[in-house]
């Protein structure tokens, strides 16, 4: 009896599309993304009910036709993101940098000069992996990126090789706290994707699209305890296929007295910034996870 190794099969598929993308070229990714989106939205629906349900909650005033249009565009956006990640494996520094422009870069540069540590906070919007790669190159500083390893070790190792191609370093979730503190104390930069759903038992509940939403305490607790700036860095995919990175510092001003309330307020400020960004480009956020599971 032949046993199939699921991880190897998945990785072979990943390798096939990686080779395909690198052969057809970066400029043709949108066409391939549309083709794959048609398959996984209409023919073999993948998490379609989750996407449409989330969109209905976030945008209750939109019609069914508008929700369906955003949902399909979301599939194209996510497919584009993953196909682009495959292309990054062979792209040069100059090619990566040519894809990106920034807004308010001086906010980060001024903090780097102080050498007191920085938390760069992003989200699953546009191409978040490009954001991390590009910011490390633009700032000419290594970003220590907090990551949750993929279930498939073969894909996870491949992703690690792409994330660490230039200056950046991965910090695996689960064994990360000591390394995060060490990085910040030494004046380094920590990158965190902060929009995952938190745990019901110890998460922080904030308002997100007028829904009670459970978030992690992580970045806020880390920022408060280490007295370091928290800067939100969110990408935006433009019409020409390039990206603009919008940068905004979260203010520590006028926080409540209690630590738990401070953590909640910082989470709320982050999620409010993210919500504004999503409203500008609702198709570019990762609606495929159950953000409102609880």
Secondary structure, 3 states (H helix, E strand, C coil): CCCCCHHHHHHHHHHHHHHHHHHHCHHHHHHHHHHHHHHHHHHCCCCHHHHHHHHHHHCCCCCHHHHHHHHHHHHHHHHHHHHHHHHHCCCCHHHHHHCEEEECHHHHHHHHHHCCCEEEEECCECCHHHHHHHHHHHHCCCEEEEECCCCCHHHHHHHHHHHCCCCCEEEECCCCHHHHHHHHHCCCEEEEECCCCCCCCCCEEEEECCEEEEECCHHHHHHHHHCCEEEEEEEEECCCCCEEEEEEEECCCCCCCCHHHHHHHHHHHHHHHHHHHHHHCHHHECCCCCCCCC
